[in-house]
Every structure is written in C-alpha cells, then in structure tokens.
Amino acid sequence: MKTNKSYTKRIKVTKNGKLVARNPGRNHFNAKQSGRKRQQLRRGNHLQLSQRIIRRFLPGLKVQKTVTKVVVAE
C-alpha cells in the first residue's frame, strides 16, 4: 500500500510516536490579523486521528497504539 505523500509532507512522527503538524493560517496576509490572533496561531492545537486513518494514509509508520493526539508545531 502506498503512503499518501500529502500527509507525509505535513506530519512528522516524534520519538515517542506522536504526530506533529503545523498550524494552518500563518503563511501570508498576517498583517491584517490582530496580535492576539497571530499569538493564538503560534500555540499548539490538539487534534485526534484514529488508527484507521493512520493505517490508511500512513502505512508503515510506528505510532502509539491508542487514539493518537496530533500536536501542532509552530
């Protein structure tokens, strides 16, 4: 089964098996946003992916066996 390349470009697996992704909405047109909004985008946003989704899009990855939390990096 092939790995979904769009997922591999956006997600990194940490040493402990957690998935790390970048927070969206920070590429351009940020001057219009308030300082508070930009600060909130820097903070982590926790999401959850099921094992079914991980097996489907990222086969071969060794991640935690339970429902995996996605930690959003800066």
Buried (B, 14 or more C-beta within 10 A) or exposed (E): EEEBEEBEEEBEBEEEEBBBBBBEEEEEEEEEBEEEEEEEBEEBBEEEBEEEEBEEBBEEBEBBEEEBEBBBEE
